[in-house]
Amino acid sequence: MKFEAILKDPSAVYDKPQDVLDDGNLSRDEKCEILKQWEYDAVELQVATEENMPGPEDSTLDDILAAKQKLLDCDDEV
């Protein structure tokens, strides 16, 4: 799958953030970008949920942050 397509919705391509780390077809920088996008999406979902908008109950934000930490110096900006 093309990198640009993955960036649009990482959760549609990967079941969990660790799967991004395990993808040998991606560079380290691509993995960081995907995890940053997934983190942004998860934060937006949390905000929507806090505003009583429906969404999945299972948030993967902690898993995303842990995966980013494994890559060490992914930029922390969301």
ROMARDREN-922860 format. One line per field, with one value per atom (N, C-alpha, C): chain; residue number from 0; atom name; x, y, z. Coordinates in Angstrom, 2 decimals, padded with zeros to 5 digits. Layout:
kette: c(A/...);
nr: c(NUM/...);
atom: c(CA/...);
x: c(X/...);
y: c(Y/...);
z: c(Z/...);
***
This chain:
kette: c(A/A/A/A/A/A/A/A/A/A/A/A/A/A/A/A/A/A/A/A/A/A/A/A/A/A/A/A/A/A/A/A/A/A/A/A/A/A/A/A/A/A/A/A/A/A/A/A/A/A/A/A/A/A/A/A/A/A/A/A/A/A/A/A/A/A/A/A/A/A/A/A/A/A/A/A/A/A/A/A/A/A/A/A/A/A/A/A/A/A/A/A/A/A/A/A/A/A/A/A/A/A/A/A/A/A/A/A/A/A/A/A/A/A/A/A/A/A/A/A/A/A/A/A/A/A/A/A/A/A/A/A/A/A/A/A/A/A/A/A/A/A/A/A/A/A/A/A/A/A/A/A/A/A/A/A/A/A/A/A/A/A/A/A/A/A/A/A/A/A/A/A/A/A/A/A/A/A/A/A/A/A/A/A/A/A/A/A/A/A/A/A/A/A/A/A/A/A/A/A/A/A/A/A/A/A/A/A/A/A/A/A/A/A/A/A/A/A/A/A/A/A/A/A/A/A/A/A/A/A/A/A/A/A);
nr: c(0/0/0/1/1/1/2/2/2/3/3/3/4/4/4/5/5/5/6/6/6/7/7/7/8/8/8/9/9/9/10/10/10/11/11/11/12/12/12/13/13/13/14/14/14/15/15/15/16/16/16/17/17/17/18/18/18/19/19/19/20/20/20/21/21/21/22/22/22/23/23/23/24/24/24/25/25/25/26/26/26/27/27/27/28/28/28/29/29/29/30/30/30/31/31/31/32/32/32/33/33/33/34/34/34/35/35/35/36/36/36/37/37/37/38/38/38/39/39/39/40/40/40/41/41/41/42/42/42/43/43/43/44/44/44/45/45/45/46/46/46/47/47/47/48/48/48/49/49/49/50/50/50/51/51/51/52/52/52/53/53/53/54/54/54/55/55/55/56/56/56/57/57/57/58/58/58/59/59/59/60/60/60/61/61/61/62/62/62/63/63/63/64/64/64/65/65/65/66/66/66/67/67/67/68/68/68/69/69/69/70/70/70/71/71/71/72/72/72/73/73/73/74/74/74/75/75/75/76/76/76/77/77/77);
atom: c(N/CA/C/N/CA/C/N/CA/C/N/CA/C/N/CA/C/N/CA/C/N/CA/C/N/CA/C/N/CA/C/N/CA/C/N/CA/C/N/CA/C/N/CA/C/N/CA/C/N/CA/C/N/CA/C/N/CA/C/N/CA/C/N/CA/C/N/CA/C/N/CA/C/N/CA/C/N/CA/C/N/CA/C/N/CA/C/N/CA/C/N/CA/C/N/CA/C/N/CA/C/N/CA/C/N/CA/C/N/CA/C/N/CA/C/N/CA/C/N/CA/C/N/CA/C/N/CA/C/N/CA/C/N/CA/C/N/CA/C/N/CA/C/N/CA/C/N/CA/C/N/CA/C/N/CA/C/N/CA/C/N/CA/C/N/CA/C/N/CA/C/N/CA/C/N/CA/C/N/CA/C/N/CA/C/N/CA/C/N/CA/C/N/CA/C/N/CA/C/N/CA/C/N/CA/C/N/CA/C/N/CA/C/N/CA/C/N/CA/C/N/CA/C/N/CA/C/N/CA/C/N/CA/C/N/CA/C/N/CA/C/N/CA/C/N/CA/C/N/CA/C/N/CA/C/N/CA/C/N/CA/C/N/CA/C/N/CA/C/N/CA/C);
x: c(000.85/000.00/000.89/000.44/001.22/001.20/002.33/002.52/001.43/001.10/000.10/-001.27/-001.61/-002.88/-002.88/-001.76/-001.66/-001.83/-001.22/-001.31/-002.74/-003.57/-004.95/-005.72/-005.47/-006.16/-005.36/-004.34/-003.50/-004.27/-005.33/-006.09/-006.86/-007.03/-007.69/-006.71/-005.42/-004.40/-003.78/-003.59/-002.93/-003.90/-003.83/-004.68/-004.22/-002.91/-002.35/-001.07/-000.67/000.53/001.80/001.91/003.09/003.24/002.12/002.17/002.91/002.83/003.57/005.07/005.47/006.88/007.38/006.52/006.90/006.90/006.39/006.30/007.67/008.27/009.60/009.64/008.49/008.43/008.50/008.48/008.49/009.84/010.23/011.43/011.09/012.11/011.90/011.09/011.42/010.71/009.25/008.99/007.60/006.82/007.47/006.82/006.47/007.40/007.14/005.95/005.92/004.82/003.48/003.46/002.22/001.78/002.71/002.35/001.89/002.51/002.06/000.64/000.34/-001.02/-002.01/-001.65/-002.53/-002.76/-001.70/-001.84/-002.81/-002.64/-003.54/-004.99/-005.21/-006.56/-007.12/-006.28/-006.73/-007.07/-006.28/-006.56/-007.87/-008.08/-009.33/-010.52/-010.35/-011.41/-011.72/-010.68/-010.89/-011.68/-011.33/-012.05/-013.51/-013.77/-015.15/-015.91/-015.24/-015.89/-016.20/-015.29/-015.51/-016.68/-016.95/-018.06/-019.33/-019.35/-020.51/-020.86/-019.84/-020.05/-019.66/-020.43/-020.14/-018.83/-018.21/-016.97/-016.60/-015.58/-015.18/-014.76/-015.04/-014.70/-013.22/-012.57/-011.17/-010.26/-009.53/-008.58/-007.20/-006.48/-005.14/-004.05/-004.42/-003.46/-002.24/-002.43/-001.29/-000.39/-000.99/-000.20/000.57/-000.04/000.61/001.81/001.63/002.72/003.86/003.53/004.56/005.32/004.63/005.29/006.21/005.74/006.58/007.84/007.67/008.82/009.84/009.38/010.30/011.15/010.61/011.39/012.26/012.16/012.94/012.70/013.26/013.19/012.18/011.01/009.90/009.52/009.30/008.89/007.59/007.47/006.29/005.16/005.30/004.23/003.06/001.87/000.63/-000.17);
y: c(-001.18/000.00/001.24/002.28/003.50/004.28/004.90/005.67/006.72/007.44/008.50/007.95/006.79/006.16/005.74/005.23/004.84/006.06/007.17/008.40/008.90/008.67/009.15/008.51/007.23/006.52/005.30/005.52/004.40/003.25/003.56/002.50/001.61/002.07/001.25/000.23/000.49/-000.37/-001.29/-000.75/-001.49/-001.72/-002.91/-003.23/-002.55/-002.42/-001.79/-001.05/-000.07/000.72/-000.13/-001.20/-002.06/-002.59/-002.76/-003.24/-002.26/-000.98/000.03/-000.21/-000.42/-000.67/-001.93/-002.91/-004.19/-004.20/-003.16/-003.11/-002.81/-003.81/-003.67/-002.88/-002.53/-001.77/-000.27/000.15/001.57/002.00/003.23/003.79/004.26/004.56/005.06/006.36/007.25/008.52/008.31/007.37/007.08/006.53/005.67/005.13/006.25/007.17/008.32/009.14/009.42/010.20/009.50/008.20/007.43/007.45/007.24/007.25/008.63/009.68/011.04/011.27/010.83/011.00/010.19/008.98/008.12/008.74/009.34/010.02/011.20/011.98/013.12/012.64/011.58/011.03/010.57/009.92/009.40/010.54/011.61/012.78/013.43/013.57/014.14/013.28/011.98/011.06/011.23/011.39/011.61/012.89/013.94/015.21/015.04/014.36/014.13/013.31/012.31/011.47/012.28/013.16/014.01/014.96/015.28/016.17/015.38/014.13/013.24/012.90/012.89/012.44/010.98/010.16/008.73/008.40/007.35/006.87/005.56/004.89/003.62/003.82/002.84/002.95/002.70/001.94/001.57/002.59/003.35/004.30/003.67/003.87/003.30/004.33/005.47/006.55/006.08/005.35/004.86/003.96/003.11/002.23/003.02/004.06/004.91/005.60/006.17/006.87/005.90/004.68/003.68/003.32/003.19/002.88/004.02/005.25/006.41/006.41/006.07/006.03/005.00/003.89/002.86/003.37/004.31/004.91/006.03/006.33/007.30/008.75/009.24/010.68/011.11/010.48/011.01/012.35/013.32/014.63/014.49/015.12/014.97/015.94/016.73/017.66/016.91/017.28/016.73/017.85);
z: c(000.00/000.00/000.00/-000.67/-000.78/000.53/000.82/002.03/002.21/001.13/001.21/001.63/001.14/001.49/002.96/003.43/004.84/005.73/005.35/006.16/006.32/005.34/005.42/006.55/006.82/007.90/008.33/009.19/009.61/010.24/010.97/011.65/010.67/009.44/008.42/007.83/007.99/007.42/008.47/009.67/010.75/011.90/012.49/013.63/014.90/015.04/016.24/015.86/016.67/016.35/016.21/016.94/016.83/015.40/014.70/013.32/012.41/012.72/011.96/012.15/013.41/013.69/013.01/012.89/012.31/010.78/010.16/008.70/008.09/007.51/006.92/005.63/005.08/003.84/004.08/005.33/005.66/006.22/005.90/006.51/007.92/008.68/010.04/010.01/009.09/008.98/008.61/007.71/007.34/008.54/009.31/010.51/011.48/011.66/012.55/012.04/010.76/010.19/010.37/010.15/010.31/011.76/012.68/014.10/014.56/014.03/014.36/013.88/012.67/012.14/012.97/013.32/014.11/015.49/016.05/017.35/017.22/016.17/015.94/015.85/015.09/014.93/016.27/017.08/018.39/019.34/019.30/020.16/019.72/018.43/017.93/018.35/018.32/018.72/020.21/021.02/022.46/022.70/021.99/022.14/021.76/020.66/020.23/021.26/021.82/022.82/024.07/024.46/025.62/025.39/024.16/023.82/023.52/024.00/023.86/022.42/021.57/020.20/020.15/019.48/019.47/018.78/019.27/018.69/019.34/018.83/019.43/020.88/021.69/023.10/023.35/022.51/022.71/022.06/022.88/022.35/022.33/021.27/021.14/021.40/021.97/022.17/022.96/024.04/024.82/023.99/023.17/022.31/021.25/020.74/019.74/020.37/021.55/022.24/022.56/022.95/023.23/021.96/020.85/019.58/019.16/019.33/019.00/019.86/021.13/022.05/021.59/021.05/020.57/019.41/018.65/017.56/018.07/019.34/020.10/019.73/018.66/018.46/017.41/017.44/016.64/017.26/016.45/016.94/017.70/018.86/019.71/019.36/018.33/017.97/017.37/017.81/017.25/016.69);
***
